[in-house]
Amino acid sequence: MLDPPPPGSLRTAAVTALELVAADPGAQRRGYRAEVGTATGPPGGSVVVDLATRYVVLARQPDGRWLVAADSPATPDLPAGED
């Protein structure tokens, strides 16, 4: 989901927004729109902040845990019905 930072830099990432956009009737799969914020820069220096939107599909495992089954590349928001 994230590329490595440039040499000599550090990168932190956090999910800044999460929205449920689809779920199957059996509650075994869910689709989310996730906004991920990153901060990249040298230790102790100024950072560059970036936001990316991803779409993630989670699948419920037999033991009840959720597994990321698919995710999209970084993309601008698409209107409903477009892919």
C-alpha positions, 0 to 999 in steps of 0.5 A: 500500500505504501512505497518506501521512503527515500534514503535518509527519510522516515515515513509514518502512515495513519488511516485518517478516515474510513467509510463503509461503502458495501457489505455482503448480505452474509456479513462475510465481506465488507468494502471500505473507502480509506483515506491514508495520510503519510508524513515523510522527511528526514529524522528531526527535519521538516516533513511532507504530508500526503493524503491518498484514498484507497478502497479495501475489501475485508473478508471474515475468516473462520476464527472471526478475524478480518483479512484484507482480501483486496485493495486499490491503488491510490486513486482520486474519488470516483463517482458511484458506479464508475471504476 
